[in-house]
């Protein structure tokens, strides 16, 4: 059994504060609220099947500790993934599993308390939901799913970081309908600026087409790219232009970010509904997602939430760029990028082997000095800001010095000048991690470098 108190032989290190701000802390009997919400989710979802399996197998062997970047830094037993999962499994075992709940009523045992809820509220946001631990679990327990479910329950009782709530509210209910609060007029100004930059850089008129009906692709970027990642967007536009791809951006909804993936199935579905509505409004044939791990993975759930008709194909921009490169529809100059380059695998697209080799094939086509981080591909280490934690600015030091420590070490050992991170969340997190850990190098998107090397016929 796990012990709540850390032994004298294994004391926790002094680590930065991980306290996050809650907008409206839950009032009243939180124990009853938690159990009522848990019961409702079990009734109207299929989580019970997994939980019934998990309580019948060992969830305490701690093999997952060897793969957890947080535990490897803190050496705090409370950061072992199976310890964290047991916090929620103990509640399910006591109150919702027939055999265990009957036994507890007869003979006593675990009881949910306010203190236990506080432990969950802290522990489940220590986790970045990278799911690297899933690869190590001999019992097949998905600790990432356990983190999501626990957060889902707590979110329904307002026990969730304010940063996620505020962004999601603006996306679903606000006037701008996006997580960064960018008005449409500001989006158009940004696009006009990008087009002017492309003209000056490449001496070619490259457009970001808006509201074009019947395009092959409707493009959804993480909306923060329009504020922070100009070169990524320009590189994508240059690729699509050079290959003669038919594409468009919708003006009614244009944000690929979906924080529901991190903490709420309800939010996940509502955001995907907005993507569906915009796709159908413009009669686009396929959905194209920009450089973003969680946006790409969340978009795959369109197949689950799509209402009426067939769901269109969902494709990540790196998959498309790789196809275009192989078909000879785009050309890259192998002499433009001579500095050493390394690549970070975003967990949400690499952990299950989905988008792993495609970006490497692109990189090797034009980068002379490419070195891998170790480990890499499906066994990569998280950037340290996954699972939505990158949005919580008040825990920056925790993110960069604790959960980001492994990634900082990986990058430093490569000696790379360019660190490619094809994900909006990873870009923000790794930039801050490199800064706080004093790691030399420049963080870029894959299409930032493609922009330097692409050959466009005039």
ABEGO torsion letter per residue (X at the ends): XBBABBBAABBBBBBBBABBBBABBBBEBAAAAAAAAAAAAAAABAAAAAAAAAAABBAAAGAAAAABAAAAAAGBAAABAAAAAAAAAAAAAAAABAAAAAAAAAAEEBBBBAAAAAAAAAAAAABAGAGAAAAABAAGBBAAAAAAAAAAAAAAAGBBBAAAAAAAAAAAABAAGBAAGBBAAAAAAAAAAAAAAAAAAAGBBBBBBBGBBGBABBBBBBAAAAAABAAAAAAAAAAAAAAGBBBBBBAABABABBAAAAABAAAAAAAAAAAAAAAAAAGBABBBBBBBAAAAAAAAAAAAABBEEBBBBBBBAAAAAAAAAAAGABBBBAAABABBBBBBBBAAAAAAGABAAAAAAAAAAABABBBBBOBBEAABBBAGABGGAAABAAAAAAAAAAAAAAAAAAAAAAGBABBBBBBAAAAAAAAAAAAAAGBBEBBBBAAAAAAAABBBBX
